[in-house]
């Protein structure tokens, strides 16, 4: 069968074992060819090929609901559920998402993107099924890393005591597969799941108990012996202790074994945990040897494994090097990561200061709570977390850090739009939801150097700090001779350009874009004030108002959602200050033109950062166009920098009668006419 012929999961149900093995090879080849061009999560998908095929063989993908934890390992599932024709659009704007999406396919039963949620969701579906008297199977597929998350452990605890029919598949891709241990475990698993074994075990126990005087003691001794043997032969008996029937470990790349065991699991009642062992990057040697490198990868050369666009200096790498330098002279500095040491730039810190580096696993809540405890004991913890993952630790930011004013430094990586990973990974909300928390200082650098300065500043501040920065590198504009970085003062803005025609207030990565716009407009005799806010909280309200009053035209630009961010604060300043001046009987103040450039109140789907910014009018051209349309053009007159009024009735400028005022083309024509008039004079 050719992959292109797969229109439905049923198309592969009748394949022989040999045909399934061939299909697995073709799927791996397809994923490799596609991801090498589009980028994406490679190693995890190569590791679940056989598991997904076996699940398709035993279960009905439409009626039986599979919840994939995190969801980045569903490329094989997408291929088997009729999306092969669109697979080349993976992670592109308007194409297939890199994660399960219910709006994309009827086979995607739940949207996932963050870790450790699958067991909770699956248990909810299973309980709903029981209440509705339905008879389908509910399966959660979760990785060993995701199992470290607190939510997963909470769900296991509840599911184990529920007696609800639920299958949890633990995809363990860290352990090596040992034939001896795996073979014995598989044999015992089959034996323990046979109905006659369960019945005879219970029946035998009841008979022995009836033996006078010694019956109870024999049963107790046998049970203890049985439990001891289990602990030696079968690891992770924790699952059985909390109420799951544990099966495994099973070779996750052996299709025959997988299908046999899944068939058994399908016919068992109550909660079952199937433990399978897989290899990340299976079938692609380069990924097998470097699974972390190919966890989430950009486009790469399939022959060598090298990235097509080599990583340049990034905010994450600058952060990592800087805190390592600070830690050399300050022994109180420690670093905490929630299973993202490489992604957040902490690898070199971990090597240099192993005793001061803590990886707590996928547990953002615990990371912040532990940081609070360390701070209370006199240390200075720095905790880098991706923006979208920080959402999980909101209560800890409020309850454990802010209320006690503890100087924990939370560094928010991947803030703003991140691109192809889509809705669940865009870092759009951190400015808004942290802005509501008292006692936090919120900063965002415009370039690498300012990030370094802010880290030094945060360490000495002795306040709760949230420092956000984007994915990738800085804008090229800062590599020119006009790079500016004035001294940091708490809450003080930085005025990069001082103009009279318009005011732009920007924060973080958007400052470079606005600075570039101002430089371009200056060549057209339009002078823009550009303010680098630096701080969202506290914000220099007096300086902001001073600059707004000067131009009476202002926009804010930020890489986040508009509600509760920089634009909302500036809007509040305008309302507040206008109200104050009205009370002072201030007269003659013109109406202030205000607009905030930010993302709307919606979830942003996948696409390149450039495509997304263009779509939502946060690109340079859109911002520039708005300024030109609203520059000092009023009542058919335009005011130049030198306050020269040019009336359209002037015969030398009669062309203005034919040109709609307000556009860039209009300004160019006016300037050329002025120049011509001066020359004639």
Residue, then its C-alpha position, 0 to 999 in steps of 0.5 A: x500500500x502506498x501512503x497516499x492511498x490512506x484515506x481512512x484508518x480502516x485502510x490499514x486494518x487488514x494488513x499483514x504483519x509484514x505489510x505493517x512493518x513495511x508501512x512503518x518504514x514508509x511512514x518514517x521516511x515520509x516524516x523525515x522528508x517532511x520535517x527536514x523541510x518544515x521543522x518540527x518534533x522529529x525524535x518523538x514521532x519516529x519513536x511511536x510509529x509502531x505504537x500508533x500502527x498497533x493502536x490502529x489495528x486494535x482500536x477504532x480511532x473514531x469511536x475509541x478516543x485517544x488523548x495524546x499527552x503534549x500531542x507533538x508525537x501525533x504526526x503518525x496518527x495524522x498520516x493514518x487518519x487520512x491527512x497524508x495529502x496535506x502532510x507537507x503543509x505541516x506547521x505552516x499557516x493554514x496547514x496541518x497543526x503540529x498538535x492534535x486539533x479537534x477542528x482539523x479532524x474528527x479523529x482528533x478527540x482533544x486539543x493538547x499542547x502542554x504536558x501532563x494533561x492526558x490522564x485527567x482528560x481521558x479519565x473525564x471522558x471515561x467517566x462521561x462514557x460510563x454515565x451515558x452508558x456507552x461502551x467505547x475505549x478511552x486511552x491516554x498516551x503519556x511519556x515518561x517525562x510528562x509523568x513527572x508533572x504534578x497534574x499527571x500524578x494527581x490524575x493517576x491517584x484519582x483514576x487508580x481509585x476509581x475502578x473506571x475502565x481506562x487504558x494509560x499507555x506509558x511511552x518510556x523512551x529513556x530506558x533501554x530495552x533488555x531482552x531478559x527483563x523484557x521477556x520475563x516481564x512480558x510473560x508474567x504480564x500475559x499470565x497475570x491478565x488471563x481471566x482464569x489466572x485472576x479467578x483462580x488466584x481469588x478462588x485459591x486464596x479463599x480455599x487456603x484461608x479456610x485451613x484452620x489456624x494457619x490459613x490466614x498466615x499462609x495467604x499473608x506469606x504468599x502475598x508478601x512473597x509475590x509482592x517481593x518478586x514483583x518488585x524485583x522483576x517488574x519495576x514501577x509497582x507504584x502503579x499497582x499500589x494506587x489501583x492500576x493493573x500494571x502491564x509491561x515493560x513491552x518492546x514498543x517497536x515489536x508490532x506483534x507483541x504490541x498488538x497482542x498486549x493491546x488486545x488483552x488490555x482492551x478486554x480488561x476492566x478497571x484502570x490499566x497501565x501499559x508500560x512500553x519501551x521505545x527509542x527516540x529518533x528510531x530509524x534515523x541514526x543521527x536522531x537516535x544518537x542525538x534525541x534532544x537535538x531532534x526533539x524540536x528541530x528547524x529544517x535540517x539536512x537529511x544526510x548530515x542532520x545539520x540545521x539548514x539555517x545555523x543558529x545565530x546568537x539568541x536571547x536564550x544563549x545570551x541569558x545563559x552566558x550572562x547568568x553564568x558570568x554573574x554566578x562566578x562572582x556571586x555564590x548566592x546565584x542558583x538556576x532552576x529549570x523545569x526540564x528545559x535546560x537546553x532550550x533556555x540556555x542553561x547547559x553551560x551553567x549546569x556544567x560550570x555549577x552543577x551544585x547550583x543547578x536544579x532540574x525539577x522535571x516538567x513541574x513549573x509550579x514546583x520550580x517557582x515554589x522551590x525558588x521561593x523557599x530558596x529565596x527565603x533562605x538567602x539565595x538568589x534563584x533565577x528561573x527561566x520558563x517558556x512564556x506559555x508554560x509559565x501560565x501553569x505557575x500563576x498561583x505560585x507567582x501570586x501566593x508564594x512569591x509576590x505576597x511575601x515580596x520574595x526576590x525570585x527572578x523569573x525569566x520568561x523565554x519565548x515571550x510573544x509570537x513563537x510561530x509554527x507551534x501555534x496556539x498552545x505555545x504562543x507567549x502572548x499572555x505573560x505581560x497581561x496576567x503578571x501585570x495584575x500581580x502586585x509587587x512584581x517588577x516587569x521588564x523587557x529588553x530591546x536588545x542583547x546588551x539590555x538583557x544583560x544589563x537587566x539581569x545584573x539589575x534584577x540580581x541587586x533589586x531585591x524584588x520579585x522580577x519578571x524579565x521577558x524576552x523573545x525567541x531567537x535573536x535581536x533585530x539587525x538595527x542594533x548592530x549598527x553604530x546607533x545602538x543605544x543603552x542608557x543606564x537602567x533606573x527602576x521604572x524609567x523609560x528610555x527616549x531613543x528618538x525625540x520628535x514632534x510629529x508622533x509618539x511611539x511607545x514600544x516594549x521588548x523586541x518591538x522597540x527595534x521595529x519602531x526605531x527603524x520606522x522613525x529612522x526611515x520617516x526622518x528621511x521624509x522630514x517626519x520626526x517621531x518620538x520613540x520611547x523604549x518602555x523597558x518596564x511594564x511595571x512600574x511604568x514612568x507615567x510622568x515622562x510618558x504623559x509629557x511625550x504624549x502631550x507634546x505630539x498628541x498622537x501616540x501608538x503603543x506597540x507590543x508583542x502580546x495580547x492587547x488586553x492588560x498589556x502596555x497599550x492598556x496601561x498607556x490608555x489608562x494614563x491618558x484617561x487619568x491625566x486628561x481627567x486631572x487637567x480637566x479638574x484644573x480647568x485646563x483649556x485648549x487641549x486637543x483630542x489625543x489620537x491613540x491606538x495600540x498595536x497588539x494581538x487581539x483577544x483570540x488564540x493565534x494559530x500557527x504560521x511563521x512569525x513574519x506571516x502572523x505579524x503581517x496578518x495582525x498588522x504588527x509588521x513594520x509596513x502596517x505600523x508605518x502606514x498608520x503613522x503616515x495616514x495620521x501624521x499632522x494632516x488636518x483641514x487640507x493642510x500639512x505642517x512641516x518640521x519648521x511649522x511652515x503651513x502649505x495651503x492647497x490653494x497655492x498655485x504652485x502646489x495646485x497638484x494637491x487638489x488631485x491628491x488625497x492628503x495623508x499618504x506617503x506618496x502625498x508627502x513625497x510630492x509636497x516635499x518635492x514641490x517645496x524644494x522646487x519652489x525654494x530653487x525657483x526663488 
